[in-house]
Each structure stands twice: as C-alpha cells, then as structure tokens.
Amino acid sequence: MTESTAMPMAGVVETAPTGPVVEAHELTRRYGEGDTAVDALRGVNLEVERGKLTAVMGPSGSGKSTLMHILAALDVPTGGYVVLAGTKLGELNDTQITKLRREHIGFIFQFFNLLPMLTAKENILLPMSIAGAKPDPAWVADLTRAVGLDERLSHRPSELSGGQQQRVAIARALVSKPTVMFADEPTGNLDSRTSGEILELLRTSVSSYGQTTVMVTHDAHAAAIADRILFLADGLIVKDLGPSSSHEILDALEEVTAR
C-alpha cells in the first residue's frame, strides 16, 4: 500500500518519507475541574514509525484509548500537540480536521460501526463516496479478495458473522490507502479463532502494503503481532518493547499494572 496521494492542505509541509507518521509532543488530557479532575494523559511523547504496527497496552484507566483518540484527531489534548502527516493538528479548524481525517486516517472500531442499510461493498466504499472520490476498481477487487469477502459483498451487516463484519470494517479503513490506520480493540468482540484471522489480516496489511497501524488492545496475543508495544500507566508511557512473544508481553503488562 502506498501513502495517500491526496494533495497536502495549503500551508502544510508533508512529512519526509523517512520521518515519523505521527508525533505526540507533551500530550496532556484532563477531564473535569477542581477536586474531581482526572488526568488521563500526563505528558506523553511519542513517534509512530512509518510502515510499522505499534500496539498500545495498559490497565483500565491508563489513558490508552484517550491517546488513540487524540492521535486520530477524534479528541483534542488539554496541553501539547500532535503532528500527523506533517500537519500540526492544533492549528486546524473543523473543516480542515475533517479533510485530514478523510485523506490520512483509517479507523477500525471494536463494534464494527457499519451502516446496516448498506451492503458490505457499499460500507467498504463509504469513505470514498463521502469524499466524492472514484475508487480504483482493481484496488477494490484486490482488497476485497485479500480480506476474504469476494462472495459476501452484496450482503448487509445483519447477514454477516462478527468476523465478516470486522473484515468489512478493515477493508473500509484501508480502501482510501490512509497514511495511518488506527484500530481500537479490533478483536475485542470476536472469538479466539476469528480473532486470529483478523490479526493475520492486520499483520498482512502492514507487511504486504506497508500500512502504518496503531492498535489499542488488552490482548497479549494481539500485541504479539506488533513491531513495537507501548505500555501506559497513569497517563504516561512507562515501557517500550520491540517485537515480543505473548508471554513476554503478559510479564510486562503485569509489571506495569503493579506499579
């Protein structure tokens, strides 16, 4: 998979091909005020490497979902800033943020978020339809074949299994060839066998297409497909591992949780 071919927004300098796809600088996120305030992030610095799969783990309340939402321009930090595809997010208005998401970001949700009235193919092509872009038929055919949906494209979500719905969601996230794909607990609603198939698809999208991916997960088996695993605790990155086995990841998670 190649980088998005969309033209950069006016005044924006594109990230150099060898530079990080996403950068977080001293990110903080506070919810509430006064004595009831909760600091979900407390000064996170991070660079996401191009063409790699980065997993984010941590105990409940560690800030991992908040971090993903801010990196994906779905939330705004209380302090600090994010640079995505060469663009400093805090300097954009709502229209520009919408355009950036459309051109540079793919998102996979735990609960699929498919539109029930659309067929599988229509759901896959939805980002292109919204953007008014014409999909490349050869790429769409290759993508639907890669995710194993050739014979299910005319079916609506209610006619698909959970695994098939997540395959549709993955294809939808990939169809526009985003600069970075975010996956929020992509196997959290699936059985173990189907989870393994979905993880294989995610790994293939990185290995075969060079798709930069950031995945939040609580599952050590899911994190074991990653090139890098970040562990959060109390709103900070407290451990950073390279490729690791599920056993090594569980040991690291136990260590982090006991902090």
MARVORO-723263 format. One line per 5 residues: number of its first residue (from 1); their letters; for each residue x, y, z of C-alpha. Coordinates in pm, whole numbers. Last residue first. Layout:
<rs>
NUM> a> X,Y,Z  ... .
</rs>
This chain:
<rs>
259> ratve> 321,-3,3954  164,-349,3963  -15,-296,3632  314,-219,3458  485,-535,3584 .
254> eladl> 185,-749,3496  178,-591,3149  548,-665,3101  500,-1030,3202  199,-1057,2972 .
249> iehss> 402,-910,2686  687,-1155,2740  439,-1445,2732  267,-1306,2419  605,-1302,2248 .
244> spgld> 779,-974,2174  868,-745,1884  1018,-428,2037  918,-306,2380  852,40,2529 .
239> kvilg> 758,73,2896  622,354,3114  431,565,2863  236,804,3086  -131,862,3170 .
234> dalfl> -140,660,3491  15,357,3322  78,313,2952  266,32,2782  396,69,2425 .
229> irdai> 448,-238,2208  653,-222,1887  664,-434,1572  323,-574,1658  192,-928,1602 .
224> aaaha> 241,-1010,1975  5,-727,2070  -291,-934,1954  -182,-1237,2157  -126,-1009,2458 .
219> dhtvm> -488,-889,2439  -574,-556,2604  -551,-377,2271  -500,-33,2118  -363,-63,1767 .
214> vttqg> -160,191,1569  -101,99,1205  127,219,926  26,23,615  333,-105,430 .
209> yssvs> 109,-299,191  244,-653,235  384,-648,590  149,-390,738  -174,-504,573 .
204> trlle> -61,-862,630  -33,-804,1006  -386,-665,1015  -519,-960,816  -342,-1209,1042 .
199> liegs> -491,-1033,1343  -837,-1072,1191  -784,-1445,1137  -658,-1494,1493  -955,-1304,1631 .
194> trsdl> -1187,-1534,1436  -1037,-1834,1612  -1042,-1667,1954  -1399,-1542,1941  -1465,-1179,1848 .
189> ngtpe> -1574,-858,2024  -1232,-745,2148  -1056,-834,1823  -1017,-480,1685  -959,-325,2031 .
184> dafmv> -938,23,1871  -750,2,1540  -596,318,1397  -474,326,1036  -211,575,925 .
179> tpksv> -139,744,591  -467,611,462  -497,399,146  -858,505,78  -978,144,89 .
174> larai> -788,53,406  -1036,156,676  -1329,21,474  -1142,-306,417  -1085,-339,791 .
169> avrqq> -1450,-265,868  -1565,-521,610  -1334,-777,768  -1483,-682,1107  -1829,-759,969 .
164> qggsl> -1705,-1093,839  -1569,-1182,1182  -1894,-1087,1350  -2090,-1300,1104  -2269,-1138,810 .
159> esprh> -2636,-1121,713  -2713,-840,959  -2424,-644,805  -2585,-641,457  -2480,-891,190 .
154> slred> -2387,-792,-167  -2012,-809,-99  -2024,-1155,58  -1869,-1375,-211  -1548,-1179,-256 .
149> lgvar> -1516,-1101,115  -1192,-1279,202  -992,-980,329  -740,-1009,45  -1014,-1059,-216 .
144> tldav> -1192,-744,-101  -861,-555,-124  -762,-685,-468  -1106,-606,-610  -1103,-260,-453 .
139> wapdp> -753,-195,-590  -852,-305,-942  -1171,-97,-932  -980,220,-831  -1231,415,-626 .
134> kagai> -1369,746,-754  -1358,1016,-489  -1652,1227,-369  -1505,1222,-20  -1822,1071,125 .
129> smpll> -1829,810,-151  -1462,721,-98  -1516,678,276  -1829,467,205  -1659,223,-34 .
124> ineka> -1630,-56,223  -1983,5,351  -2119,-7,-5  -1933,-332,-66  -2072,-491,251 .
119> tlmpl> -2422,-377,160  -2572,-64,313  -2882,-36,533  -2700,-154,846  -2424,113,836 .
114> lnffq> -2115,-49,982  -1974,61,1316  -1755,-253,1359  -1803,-291,1735  -1432,-283,1821 .
109> fifgi> -1372,4,1581  -1127,21,1289  -1020,369,1179  -844,493,866  -675,835,868 .
104> herrl> -498,1044,604  -740,1186,349  -1074,1174,531  -924,1255,872  -736,1549,723 .
99> ktiqt> -1047,1681,549  -1249,1664,870  -969,1841,1056  -959,2110,787  -1332,2171,819 .
94> dnleg> -1313,2184,1197  -1028,2439,1202  -663,2337,1200  -372,2474,1406  -399,2216,1684 .
89> lktga> -348,1933,1438  6,2021,1336  26,1871,986  324,1679,850  130,1355,809 .
84> lvvyg> 9,1388,1171  169,1628,1419  7,1618,1763  11,1885,2035  74,1961,2399 .
79> gtpvd> -193,2054,2652  -561,1982,2713  -550,1748,2416  -819,1735,2147  -1033,1435,2059 .
74> laali> -1111,1243,1739  -794,1369,1569  -655,1014,1538  -366,1086,1777  -614,1233,2026 .
69> hmlts> -844,931,2005  -551,692,2038  -418,867,2349  -759,868,2514  -792,497,2442 .
64> kgsgs> -455,427,2606  -506,651,2909  -422,406,3189  -785,381,3301  -801,5,3251 .
59> pgmva> -452,-142,3254  -210,-77,2970  -144,-156,2607  -66,32,2285  43,-170,1982 .
54> tlkgr> 253,-17,1703  246,-177,1358  513,-42,1125  519,118,780  617,463,909 .
49> eveln> 726,487,1271  494,641,1528  676,897,1745  567,953,2104  582,1198,2392 .
44> vgrla> 310,1177,2657  282,1445,2926  19,1347,3182  -265,1178,2994  -598,1078,3153 .
39> dvatd> -568,1345,3423  -896,1333,3615  -1048,1644,3771  -1293,1591,4058  -1108,1815,4303 .
34> gegyr> -1107,2106,4060  -1221,2054,3703  -1336,1778,3471  -1136,1571,3223  -768,1648,3174 .
29> rtleh> -566,1544,2872  -192,1604,2845  30,1547,2543  394,1654,2575  455,1624,2199 .
24> aevvp> 290,1344,2005  426,1261,1660  253,1066,1383  395,942,1052  755,954,1173 .
19> gtpat> 1015,1068,922  1175,873,638  931,985,370  951,1348,491  625,1465,643 .
14> evvga> 435,1699,414  457,2074,477  117,2234,522  46,2589,409  -239,2483,183 .
9> mpmat> -355,2131,253  -148,1848,107  -259,1687,-220  -409,1340,-182  -188,1053,-297 .
4> setm> -223,871,34  91,669,101  129,343,-83  0,0,0 .
</rs>
